[in-house]
């Protein structure tokens, strides 16, 4: 990675020193970009990362990719894009309170779901099954492939040429730590300029925040969407202690809370409760571990950002409810099964006759295995496009 071309103007670096906490990641300490670039006159390193992600084709496609419910259910529930924006907003709020690098936090959050295929986790499982024996498929790893190889917006380099820290955060979120594409980001620099030690190499606090914000956001918002589309009656949530306590707190604050604002008020209370608890518990962790530099974060024996044990317990109860009553609801299961069938059929059809692929992907067949190229094409599809492509290939009288 190149580090000779990425520093912000001196006044911006001084502003970071004046405003950021000592354990925040600073631009001057970045490990840089793989491909050298001229500095921008007024946008810093992580600002440019953020902007490149937002302007990418893959980011726009998140608008029509499933979070839990496919887009045809209605126009109001969350997609991958709206979920990503909500995680970004929560992450940036937490970063500001802790004195962390907001631009870096925002870039990591905007990237975190970029590699998800159509049809949510069912789509990811389907592609992983199709790619058995060919390194499999995992959305975190695929996000790295998108931003390092598949995006083609810039003449000077492949992908988006993001900073090391943003790529590393994505890699460290992956569960497939032995994959070569992931392992390269998991090794401390030598010499360990950021305090790497043989005992461990923790993610930056900015990355830890995004991971925590992702978890608390999708729990609360999946409940919201499930209620809005009628998957569950609101009375069933009375058996969930986390929900019940949030209701009691909200009614104490708003004695005249009416039915029209009830659901939104409780969802907001759940998120506010978790964010407040996370800030308090994280500050306690930082004090107890005497964290005073990025080096201390890196070599800490465990992550520093998290909820208190009591809220973790309550959150687990909500997750159990979601798993049993929402994610396994017959309507969700039907949509997931349909998505799997579509992706399996498309994969095998394109592998059988790769000349049916668009020109750009056909050209890539000369440099990479056909299974990977077909997987790349399918992983980029939105729910709607995958269904349309299925009809074009298998419906006798559908126009090409």
Backbone torsions as a table, in degrees:
resi	resn	phi	psi	omega
1	UNK	NA	146.4	-179.0
2	UNK	-99.1	133.8	-178.6
3	UNK	-121.7	12.1	-174.8
4	UNK	-93.8	4.6	-168.5
5	UNK	-139.2	17.6	-167.3
6	UNK	-125.9	4.2	-177.5
7	UNK	-77.6	149.5	177.7
8	UNK	-74.6	167.6	173.5
9	UNK	-54.5	149.7	-175.9
10	UNK	-51.1	-38.9	-178.0
11	UNK	-65.8	-32.6	178.5
12	UNK	-70.4	-39.2	177.2
13	UNK	-64.6	-39.7	177.5
14	UNK	-65.7	-36.5	178.6
15	UNK	-65.4	-38.1	175.4
16	UNK	-61.0	-45.2	-179.6
17	UNK	-62.3	-33.7	-176.8
18	UNK	-79.9	-27.2	-171.2
19	UNK	-110.5	-25.4	-175.1
20	UNK	-86.3	148.0	174.4
21	UNK	-66.1	157.9	-177.7
22	UNK	-63.1	-22.5	-178.6
23	UNK	-95.4	7.6	178.2
24	UNK	-83.3	150.9	177.2
25	UNK	-77.6	126.8	179.8
26	UNK	-103.6	149.2	-178.2
27	UNK	-59.1	-39.9	-176.5
28	UNK	-65.0	-18.5	-179.3
29	UNK	-96.6	4.6	-179.1
30	UNK	-63.7	150.0	173.6
31	UNK	-85.9	2.5	166.9
32	UNK	88.3	-163.6	180.0
33	UNK	-114.0	155.3	179.7
34	UNK	-67.2	-39.7	-177.0
35	UNK	-111.1	124.1	-177.5
36	UNK	-59.8	141.6	177.5
37	UNK	-139.5	151.3	173.3
38	UNK	-68.9	143.4	179.6
39	UNK	-67.9	152.7	176.5
40	UNK	-87.7	142.1	-174.5
41	UNK	-65.9	-26.3	-176.8
42	UNK	-141.3	2.1	175.6
43	UNK	-113.8	131.5	-178.6
44	UNK	-79.4	177.1	-175.9
45	UNK	-55.5	-54.2	-174.8
46	UNK	-76.7	-25.7	171.7
47	UNK	-62.2	-42.4	-179.9
48	UNK	-67.6	-37.7	174.4
49	UNK	-57.7	-49.1	-179.4
50	UNK	-57.3	-47.3	-176.4
51	UNK	-66.1	-37.7	-179.9
52	UNK	-66.2	-37.9	178.1
53	UNK	-65.3	-46.3	-177.8
54	UNK	-62.6	-34.8	-177.7
55	UNK	-88.8	1.1	-178.9
56	UNK	-75.3	154.3	175.7
57	UNK	-63.2	-41.6	-178.0
58	UNK	-61.2	-35.4	179.8
59	UNK	-67.0	-42.8	179.6
60	UNK	-63.2	-34.4	-179.2
61	UNK	-65.9	-20.8	178.8
62	UNK	-60.8	-21.3	179.8
63	UNK	-58.1	-31.6	-175.5
64	UNK	-119.4	31.5	174.8
65	UNK	-114.0	142.0	-174.6
66	UNK	-64.9	136.9	163.8
67	UNK	-92.0	-67.5	171.0
68	UNK	-123.5	-42.3	-177.3
69	UNK	-107.9	138.3	179.8
70	UNK	-67.5	157.1	-169.7
71	UNK	-64.1	-21.7	-178.6
72	UNK	-74.1	-11.7	-177.1
73	UNK	-60.5	-53.5	168.9
74	UNK	-165.8	-178.5	-175.0
75	UNK	-94.3	4.3	-169.6
76	UNK	-110.5	-22.9	-176.7
77	UNK	-77.3	169.0	-172.2
78	UNK	-77.3	145.7	170.5
79	UNK	-111.6	180.0	175.8
80	UNK	-59.3	-34.3	-178.0
81	UNK	-69.4	-49.8	-178.2
82	UNK	-66.0	-36.6	175.0
83	UNK	-60.6	-44.7	-179.7
84	UNK	-60.7	-42.5	179.8
85	UNK	-65.7	-38.2	178.6
86	UNK	-67.4	-41.3	176.7
87	UNK	-63.0	-40.4	179.7
88	UNK	-62.8	-43.2	-179.7
89	UNK	-63.9	-45.4	179.5
90	UNK	-64.8	-42.8	-178.8
91	UNK	-61.8	-43.1	-178.1
92	UNK	-67.8	-36.6	176.2
93	UNK	-60.0	-46.6	179.9
94	UNK	-64.9	-43.4	-179.6
95	UNK	-59.6	-41.5	-179.6
96	UNK	-64.7	-41.0	-179.9
97	UNK	-65.6	-31.4	-178.4
98	UNK	-94.0	-0.2	179.2
99	UNK	73.4	30.8	-178.6
100	UNK	-95.0	176.0	-177.5
101	UNK	-77.7	104.9	-175.5
102	UNK	-67.4	-37.5	-179.3
103	UNK	-65.1	-42.6	177.6
104	UNK	-65.1	-44.4	179.0
105	UNK	-58.3	-44.4	-178.7
106	UNK	-63.9	-42.5	179.7
107	UNK	-62.9	-43.6	179.2
108	UNK	-62.0	-42.6	-178.4
109	UNK	-66.4	-42.0	-179.4
110	UNK	-65.7	-28.3	-179.2
111	UNK	-84.3	-22.4	-159.5
112	UNK	-60.4	-28.4	-179.0
113	UNK	-112.7	13.7	-172.6
114	UNK	-62.9	-26.2	-175.7
115	UNK	-90.0	2.8	-178.9
116	UNK	-69.5	136.6	175.0
117	UNK	-84.2	-174.2	174.5
118	UNK	-65.8	159.2	172.9
119	UNK	66.3	29.0	171.6
120	UNK	60.1	-145.0	-177.3
121	UNK	-66.7	-26.9	176.1
122	UNK	-63.4	-39.3	177.5
123	UNK	-65.9	-38.8	177.5
124	UNK	-64.2	-43.2	178.7
125	UNK	-63.3	-39.8	-179.7
126	UNK	-63.4	-45.1	180.0
127	UNK	-67.9	-34.6	176.9
128	UNK	-64.6	-38.9	176.4
129	UNK	-65.6	-43.0	179.1
130	UNK	-63.2	-32.7	-175.5
131	UNK	-95.3	13.9	175.8
132	UNK	-58.4	130.8	-176.3
133	UNK	86.2	-3.2	-180.0
134	UNK	-132.2	40.5	176.8
135	UNK	76.1	4.7	173.5
136	UNK	65.5	-169.6	178.2
137	UNK	-140.9	135.2	176.5
138	UNK	-147.2	132.8	-168.5
139	UNK	-65.3	-32.2	178.6
140	UNK	-66.2	-44.1	177.3
141	UNK	-65.4	-38.9	-179.7
142	UNK	-67.3	-33.6	176.1
143	UNK	-59.2	-40.7	176.4
144	UNK	-63.1	-39.7	178.4
145	UNK	-63.9	-38.9	178.4
146	UNK	-60.4	-52.0	-171.9
147	UNK	-81.4	-13.6	177.8
148	UNK	-101.5	-22.4	-172.3
149	UNK	-135.2	-50.0	-165.3
150	UNK	-78.7	-34.1	175.5
151	UNK	-68.0	144.3	-174.6
152	UNK	-139.5	47.8	-177.6
153	UNK	-87.0	-17.7	-169.4
154	UNK	-119.0	137.4	-176.3
155	UNK	-75.0	-25.8	-171.0
156	UNK	-87.4	-10.2	-175.6
157	UNK	-166.2	157.7	173.7
158	UNK	-76.6	156.8	177.6
159	UNK	66.8	-151.6	-177.5
160	UNK	-106.3	-7.8	178.8
161	UNK	53.9	52.1	-179.1
162	UNK	-76.2	164.1	179.6
163	UNK	-69.1	157.6	-179.5
164	UNK	-56.5	-42.2	-173.3
165	UNK	-64.6	-37.2	178.3
166	UNK	-69.7	-43.1	177.9
167	UNK	-64.7	-41.2	-179.7
168	UNK	-62.1	-42.7	179.3
169	UNK	-59.4	-41.0	178.5
170	UNK	-66.0	-42.7	-179.5
171	UNK	-64.9	-40.7	-177.2
172	UNK	-72.4	-12.5	175.1
173	UNK	-82.1	-13.4	-176.9
174	UNK	-76.8	146.9	175.9
175	UNK	-90.3	-5.8	-177.8
176	UNK	-102.8	71.9	-172.8
177	UNK	-70.0	-15.2	-178.5
178	UNK	-90.1	-8.3	177.7
179	UNK	-66.4	135.4	-178.0
180	UNK	-56.1	-37.4	-179.1
181	UNK	-66.1	-25.0	179.9
182	UNK	-89.6	-43.3	-173.3
183	UNK	-58.8	-32.9	-177.5
184	UNK	-60.2	-26.1	-178.9
185	UNK	-94.7	-2.1	-175.0
186	UNK	-100.8	-1.8	-177.5
187	UNK	-96.8	126.3	178.1
188	UNK	-59.8	148.4	177.5
189	UNK	-63.7	154.2	179.2
190	UNK	-127.2	117.8	-3.2
191	UNK	-67.0	154.5	-174.8
192	UNK	-71.9	84.5	-175.3
193	UNK	-62.6	-22.1	179.6
194	UNK	-108.1	20.8	171.9
195	UNK	88.5	23.1	178.7
196	UNK	-60.0	144.7	-178.8
197	UNK	-138.3	154.3	-178.8
198	UNK	-56.8	-25.3	-175.7
199	UNK	-77.1	-11.2	-179.1
200	UNK	166.2	169.1	-179.9
201	UNK	-151.0	89.4	-175.6
202	UNK	-79.5	154.7	174.1
203	UNK	-63.4	156.8	171.9
204	UNK	-58.8	155.0	178.3
205	UNK	-59.8	-35.1	179.0
206	UNK	-60.4	-38.0	178.2
207	UNK	-73.5	-39.0	178.6
208	UNK	-62.2	-36.7	179.0
209	UNK	-62.3	-45.1	-178.4
210	UNK	-62.6	-41.3	178.9
211	UNK	-60.1	-44.9	179.8
212	UNK	-67.9	-41.2	-179.7
213	UNK	-65.5	-36.8	177.6
214	UNK	-59.6	-47.0	-176.9
215	UNK	-65.1	-47.2	-177.0
216	UNK	-71.4	-28.9	-179.6
217	UNK	-71.6	-47.4	-174.0
218	UNK	-72.5	-28.1	175.2
219	UNK	-61.8	-53.4	-177.6
220	UNK	-65.5	-41.9	-175.3
221	UNK	-75.9	-27.8	174.9
222	UNK	-67.6	-36.0	173.8
223	UNK	-62.7	-45.8	-179.6
224	UNK	-57.9	-48.1	-179.1
225	UNK	-67.0	-40.1	179.8
226	UNK	-62.2	-39.1	176.9
227	UNK	-68.0	-41.4	-174.3
228	UNK	-66.6	-32.0	-179.3
229	UNK	-99.1	4.8	173.8
230	UNK	79.7	23.0	176.0
231	UNK	-69.5	-32.7	-178.5
232	UNK	-137.6	146.5	171.9
233	UNK	-79.5	145.2	-174.8
234	UNK	-63.2	-27.7	-179.2
235	UNK	-64.6	-27.1	-179.2
236	UNK	-64.9	-23.9	-178.8
237	UNK	-75.4	-10.9	177.8
238	UNK	-62.2	-21.1	179.5
239	UNK	-84.9	-2.2	-179.8
240	UNK	-99.0	113.0	-175.0
241	UNK	-55.5	-38.9	-178.7
242	UNK	-61.8	-47.8	179.0
243	UNK	-63.7	-46.2	-176.9
244	UNK	-60.3	-42.6	179.2
245	UNK	-67.0	-38.9	177.7
246	UNK	-63.0	-37.7	177.1
247	UNK	-63.8	-45.8	-179.2
248	UNK	-62.5	-41.6	178.7
249	UNK	-64.2	-41.6	-177.4
250	UNK	-68.2	-40.1	179.5
251	UNK	-68.2	-32.3	175.8
252	UNK	-66.8	-35.1	-179.4
253	UNK	-80.0	-36.6	-178.3
254	UNK	-125.6	83.1	-175.7
255	UNK	-59.1	-27.1	-178.1
256	UNK	-102.2	26.6	-178.5
257	UNK	-58.5	121.3	-176.9
258	UNK	-95.7	170.2	-175.7
259	UNK	-65.5	-29.8	-176.5
260	UNK	-67.7	-37.1	-179.5
261	UNK	-97.8	-2.4	-171.8
262	UNK	-58.6	-55.2	-174.5
263	UNK	-61.0	-48.7	-179.3
264	UNK	-62.2	-36.2	-179.3
265	UNK	-66.1	-41.5	-178.5
266	UNK	-70.9	-39.8	177.8
267	UNK	-61.7	-43.8	179.0
268	UNK	-64.4	-38.8	178.7
269	UNK	-63.4	-39.9	177.9
270	UNK	-61.4	-44.3	-179.0
271	UNK	-68.0	-46.1	-179.3
272	UNK	-61.3	-41.4	178.4
273	UNK	-59.0	-47.4	-177.1
274	UNK	-68.7	-41.5	179.9
275	UNK	-64.0	-44.0	178.9
276	UNK	-62.4	-44.8	178.7
277	UNK	-63.6	-41.6	179.6
278	UNK	-61.7	-42.9	178.8
279	UNK	-62.3	-45.6	-178.5
280	UNK	-64.3	-45.7	-177.5
281	UNK	-69.5	-37.5	178.9
282	UNK	-67.2	-42.0	177.1
283	UNK	-60.9	-38.4	177.6
284	UNK	-63.6	-42.9	178.3
285	UNK	-62.0	-42.1	-179.9
286	UNK	-62.8	-39.0	178.1
287	UNK	-69.5	-46.4	-175.9
288	UNK	-64.5	-35.3	179.6
289	UNK	-91.1	1.8	177.6
290	UNK	52.9	50.4	-178.1
291	UNK	-80.0	117.3	-178.6
292	UNK	-129.8	9.1	-179.0
293	UNK	-164.3	162.0	175.6
294	UNK	-58.5	-34.7	179.3
295	UNK	-58.7	-38.1	179.4
296	UNK	-67.8	-38.0	176.9
297	UNK	-61.7	-45.9	-174.8
298	UNK	-61.4	-40.3	-173.9
299	UNK	-101.9	11.2	175.3
300	UNK	-64.9	141.1	-177.0
301	UNK	-66.4	-17.6	176.8
302	UNK	-148.6	170.7	177.8
303	UNK	-63.2	153.2	-175.4
304	UNK	-105.7	-19.9	-178.0
305	UNK	-95.9	125.3	179.8
306	UNK	178.4	173.0	179.6
307	UNK	-87.5	162.6	175.2
308	UNK	-69.6	157.1	-179.6
309	UNK	-55.1	-37.7	-179.1
310	UNK	-65.7	-44.3	179.8
311	UNK	-71.5	-33.3	174.1
312	UNK	-58.7	-42.4	179.5
313	UNK	-64.7	-45.3	178.9
314	UNK	-63.7	-42.2	179.8
315	UNK	-63.1	-37.9	178.7
316	UNK	-62.6	-36.6	177.3
317	UNK	-64.4	-39.3	176.5
318	UNK	-66.0	-40.1	178.7
319	UNK	-64.2	-38.3	176.5
320	UNK	-61.8	-42.2	178.3
321	UNK	-61.8	-46.0	-179.6
322	UNK	-61.7	-41.8	-178.1
323	UNK	-63.4	-42.1	-175.9
324	UNK	-82.1	-38.3	-170.2
325	UNK	-102.5	-21.1	-177.5
326	UNK	-112.3	-59.4	-175.1
327	UNK	-65.5	-24.4	177.8
328	UNK	-104.6	12.0	176.0
329	UNK	-64.0	143.8	-173.0
330	UNK	-61.3	-32.2	178.7
331	UNK	-68.5	-39.9	177.2
332	UNK	-67.8	-41.3	179.5
333	UNK	-63.7	-38.1	177.7
334	UNK	-63.6	-44.9	179.7
335	UNK	-63.5	-40.1	179.8
336	UNK	-65.1	-44.0	-179.6
337	UNK	-63.6	-40.5	178.2
338	UNK	-62.7	-43.1	178.7
339	UNK	-61.5	-42.6	178.5
340	UNK	-60.4	-46.2	-179.1
341	UNK	-60.1	-42.7	-179.1
342	UNK	-61.8	-48.2	-176.9
343	UNK	-68.7	-38.8	176.3
344	UNK	-60.9	-45.7	-178.2
345	UNK	-64.5	-44.2	179.0
346	UNK	-63.3	-42.6	-178.9
347	UNK	-59.2	-50.8	-175.9
348	UNK	-69.8	-31.8	178.1
349	UNK	-69.6	-44.1	178.9
350	UNK	-69.2	-33.4	177.1
351	UNK	-69.1	-35.8	178.8
352	UNK	-68.1	-41.9	-178.7
353	UNK	-132.4	78.1	-176.5
354	UNK	-64.5	-14.1	176.4
355	UNK	-65.6	-12.1	177.1
356	UNK	-80.3	-10.1	178.9
357	UNK	-70.5	153.0	173.0
358	UNK	-59.0	158.3	-172.5
359	UNK	-55.2	-43.7	-176.8
360	UNK	-58.7	-40.7	-178.5
361	UNK	-75.9	-32.9	176.1
362	UNK	-62.1	-37.8	179.0
363	UNK	-63.9	-33.3	-178.9
364	UNK	-73.3	-16.1	179.5
365	UNK	-62.2	-19.8	-179.8
366	UNK	-79.9	-13.6	-176.2
367	UNK	-118.6	-16.5	-179.8
368	UNK	-138.2	162.9	-178.5
369	UNK	-61.1	142.0	-178.7
370	UNK	-60.0	-33.0	178.8
371	UNK	-60.3	-42.4	-179.2
372	UNK	-68.3	-40.2	-178.8
373	UNK	-66.4	-43.9	177.4
374	UNK	-62.0	-42.0	178.1
375	UNK	-61.5	-42.7	177.3
376	UNK	-58.2	-44.2	-179.1
377	UNK	-63.3	-46.1	-179.1
378	UNK	-67.5	-40.5	-177.7
379	UNK	-64.4	-26.2	179.1
380	UNK	-80.4	-12.7	-176.4
381	UNK	-71.0	145.5	167.6
382	UNK	-82.5	167.7	176.5
383	UNK	-54.4	-47.7	-176.1
384	UNK	-63.8	-45.0	-178.2
385	UNK	-66.6	-38.2	178.6
386	UNK	-62.0	-42.7	178.6
387	UNK	-66.5	-39.7	177.8
388	UNK	-65.4	-40.8	179.5
389	UNK	-65.6	-37.9	176.2
390	UNK	-59.7	-45.4	179.4
391	UNK	-65.3	-39.6	179.5
392	UNK	-62.0	-35.3	-176.4
393	UNK	-85.7	-32.8	-169.9
394	UNK	-117.9	-12.0	177.4
395	UNK	-90.2	121.7	-169.8
396	UNK	-56.6	-37.9	-171.5
397	UNK	-114.2	23.1	176.8
398	UNK	-84.6	133.0	-178.5
399	UNK	-66.7	140.8	175.1
400	UNK	-80.2	NA	NA
